[in-house]
Amino acid sequence: MKKKIGFLSFGHWRDASGSQTRSAADSLLQTIELAEAAEELGVDGAFVRVHHFERQLASPFPLLAAIGARTSRIEIGTGVIDMRYENPLYMAEEAAAADLISGGRLQLGVSRGSPETVLRGAEVFGYQPPEGLTAADLARSKTEIFLQAISGQVVARTDPARTGVSGGLAIQPQSPGLRERIWWGAGTRATAQWAAGLGVNLQSSTLLSEDTGVPFDELQAEQIALFRAAWKEAGHTREPRVSVSRSVLPITEEIDRIYFGSQDQGDQVGLLEGVRSRFGRTYAGEPDRIAEELAADAAVRAADTILFTVPNQLGVAYNARILETTTRHIAPSIGWTA
């Protein structure tokens, strides 16, 4: 299959020595600039991670709309929005507006979210699971409401006292095709199968909250295979998209070696919220070696979209150089062409 590649930025910012993103404004504006640079290089996607109560990107829609207005071709998206924090109907309005501004380039990743430093953060935002339901249940139910809203389903009624009629109302604006460009970030095989049944694309998480003893890429590849089987069983008529993320740090100059020469090269396994979990490795080294290793990565082979995380605090010029090295010397080995 023909691959697509994109970058994924967490949007870290901190007023610290060596950081090129000293403020939230730096992080936001540089993300827009990096998306412009990536588009010029032929990169297919500009994606952002969403974290609340952190010095990272938190409110994606103004940022995505700005990127959409400043670019013309590159896909724009998230990986992922934590649905526990969202009002699904207001989010449907925001998503449609950002998609219309970009000309239909939004690729929106949503999920239950990742472990956080904040205690009961979604509750602080005013959202608490109903009695007997979990936070994951809340995220899934909100996702279903969101999907209904962007599909144009009736979510409210007219006021007969003002309109003289009784009828159904859908969220406005609507952006045709957006429903097919929603992704679910799955951290287990079971949630990937749930996403397939719902008819949304798959973003396989860089943190899988299960460990069967096999390498991370094989665990992801198994998850992807189960997703595709469940998709076929559900009878959906279109082909789904699948993405995986990889931390890729090519070393071509001495400054790269100083930054990344000691990066751990293996999978990480540990307990996360009491569950044995497996984390993906970092690919750091000479571009040719990284290209060979990625070409052998089972999940990279199985996915159609590969997102490369970027060390955004090193600035736009540095990350544009990483992306240029990736497009010239690494991505062609996994089936990508400009």
N, C-alpha and C positions, 0 to 999 in steps of 0.2 A: 504494500500500500504506500501511497505517497504521503510522506510525513509533513507535518507542520511543526514549526518551532516558535517558542515565545520566551520572553523573560518574565520572571515572577519576582516582584519586589515586596519586601516586608515594610519598607518605608521607615526604617529606624532613623531616629534623630536624637541627638544628645549633644549638649554643649561640653564637649570633651576634646582633649588633645588628639589631633589626627582626623577628627570627624569633619567631613565636608558638608554634613547636614546638621547644623547647630540648632536649628529650630524647626517647628512644624512647617513653617512657610518654605524653608529650604527643601524639606522632604517632598512636599507637594509639588512645588515648581520644578524641582529636578526630575521628578517622576514624569512630568509632562515632557520635559526636554529629552529625557532618555527615550521615551516613546517615539518622539520625532526622529532621533538618531537611529533607533532600531528600524523604523520604517524605511529610512534611506538605505540601510544595510540589507533590506529584503527580508527581515525577520517578520514572521506572520502574526505575532500576538504580543500585546502588552498587558500583563496581568498583575494585580495587586492583592496582597493579603490584608485581611481586616482584623484588627485587634482592638478591643476596648480597654480603657484604663491603662494603656501602655503608651510609651513614646514611639508610636508606630502609626501607620495609616488606620483611620477609624471610620470615616464617613465617605464611602467610595463614590457615591453618585455625582457630587460636584466635580470630583477629580476625573471620573470617567467621561463626563460630559465635556470637560475642558480638553481632555485628550482627543475626544471625538471631533471637537471643533478645530483642533490644530493639526489633525492628520487626515488622510483620505482613504487609506487602504487597510492599515493594520487592524486586526481584531483587538477589542478591548474587553477586559474581563476581570473577574475576581476568583480568588482561590484561597479561602472561601468567605462568604458572609455567614456569620453565626445567626441563624434564624430565631434563636431564643430571644434576641434583642429587638426583633423587628415587629412593626405593625404591618402585616402582610398587604393590606389594601393601600396604605400610603406608599409602601415599597413598590407596589405595582405601578403607581403613578410615576414615581421617580425612575424606575427601570424603563418604562415606555418612553419617557421624555429623553433620557440619555441615549436610548436606542435610536430614536428619531433624529436627534442631533447628529449622531454618528453615521446615519444612513444605513442602519441595520447591521452594525458590526459588533453589537454587544454579545458577549459569551459569559453568562452569569453563573458562577459557581456558588452554591449555597450548601449549608450543612448544619449539623448540630454544634459545630465549633470544636476547638481544641482545649486542652487543660489551660487554666488561667491562674494568674496571681491574685486576682480579685476574689473575694468571698461572696458568692451568690450575686454575681454581677447583673444577671438578667432581672433579678428581683428588684435591684436598685433602679433599673429602668422601668419598673412597673409590671413586669411579666413573671408570673409564677405558675407552674403547672397545676392544673386542677387536681383535687385530691385523688390519689390512686394512680396518677400518671407521672412519668419521669420527665426530666429535662429533654431527653431525646424524643419522647412522645410529643412534647410541646413543639419542638423544632419541626418535626414531621407534619404535624397538623397545620402549623402555620405555612409550611411549604405547599401543602395541598390547597389551602385557601389562596395563596399567592398565585399558583398555577391557574386556578379557576378565574381569578381576576384578570390576569394577562391574556386569558383565552376569550375574554368578552362575555363571560357568564354574568347573569343578573346577580348583583350583590346587595341591592337596595331597591326601595319602592318610591315612586313619586308621591308627593303630598297632594291629594285631591283638592284640598282647600285652596291651594295656590295654582294648580295646573288644570283642575277640572276633570282630570282623568286619573285612573289608577293603572300604573304600568311599572315595568321593571327597568332598573338602571344598571348599567355597567360602569366600571371605572373608566375614566377618560384622562389622558389619551390612550388609545390602543396603538400598538406597533405590530403590524402583521409579521408573522414568522418568529417573534420573540420566544414563543412557547417551545419551539424546537431548539432554542439556543440556551436552555437552562441545563446546568450540570449539578450533580450531587457529589459532594466530597465524602467518599466512603472509607471508613477506617477498618471495616471488617468485610468478610465475604457475604454475610447475611444482609448488611445494609446495601451492598452493591446489587444484590438480587432484588431487594425492595425497590431500589432506584430503577432497575430495569422494568419492573412491573408498572411503575409510575410513568414510564416513557420519557425519562430524562437521561442526558448524557452522563458519563462517569468521569469524575476526577479521583483517581486512586491516591489515597493519602500517603504522604511521606512517613507517616507514623501509623502502623497497623496494630491495633490493640488485640492482637492474637499472635501466637508464635507456635509454629508446628515443627520447628527445628530446621527448616530449609532456609537457604539464603533469601534475603529480602526480595530480590528481583523475581525469584521463583514463586514466592508467596503472593506477590502482586500479580504475576502472570496467571496464577490460579484464580485469583479474584476476578481478573478481567475475563477469563474463560467462562466462569460461572455467570458473570453479568451478561455476556453475549448469549449464553444458552437460555437464560431467563428472559432476555429480550425477545429472542425468537419464539419461545414458548408463549409469551404474552401476545404475539401476533401483530406487533407493530410493523408498519409498512416501510418506514424509512430505516436507513442504516444509522446506528448510534455512533457518536464520537467518544473516544476514550483518551484521557491524558494522564501522564505521570510527570512528576517533577524530579529533577536531579540537581544536586549541588555540584557544579562543574567549574573548576578553577584552573584554567590553563596557565602554565608557567612558561613565559617567553622572555622575561626580563628579570634582572636581579631583584627589582622591587617586588615582583610576584613571588620570588623565592622567599624573600623576607616575610611577606605576609602569609603565605600559604604552604611553604615547604615542609612544615611539620604537621599538616593536617592528617587526622586519623583516616586510614583507608578502608576500614572494615565496617560491617554492620554493627549496630549497637542493640543490645537486648537488655531489658530491665523492667521493673515494675512501675506502672503508671496508673495512679488511682486504684491500686490494688490488683491490676491486671497485667500479666506478663505480656510485654509488647516488643515489637521489633521496629527499629528505625533504619532508614536507608543510609548508605555510606556517602562519603564525599569523594569525588573524583578530582584529585589535584595532581598535576604533573605535566609532562611534556604533551603537547596537543596530539601527537601521533599515538602515544600510549593511551591517552584518554579515548581517542577515536576507536581503537581496537577494543577497549574494555566496554565502551557503550554499545558497540556493535554486537557484543556477546551478551548483553544484558537482556534477560528474557522478557521483562516487562516493557523495556524500550522497544523491543521487536514487536510486541503485541499491541502497543498503543499507536494511535495515529497522530497524537500531539504530544510533544515533549516540551516542558517548561523548565527553563534553566534559571535557578535562583541567582540573584545578583547581590554582591556586597554593597548596597546602595550608599553606605556612609563614606565610601571612597570616592564618590563624585561621578558626575555624568561622563567626563572624558575617560576616566579609568574604566567604567563599566561599558562604555561604547567600544573601547579597545578589546575588552573581553568578548563582547558579542561579535565583533569583527573576526577575532580569532576563531570563535565558535563557528561562524558561518563559513569561513574559508577552509578550516582544517579539521573540524570535528563533525559537524552536522551532516556533511555529505556521506560519511561512513554509515549513518543510520537510515539513509534513504531520502534525505532532504535535498531539494534543489531550489535555487533562487528563482 
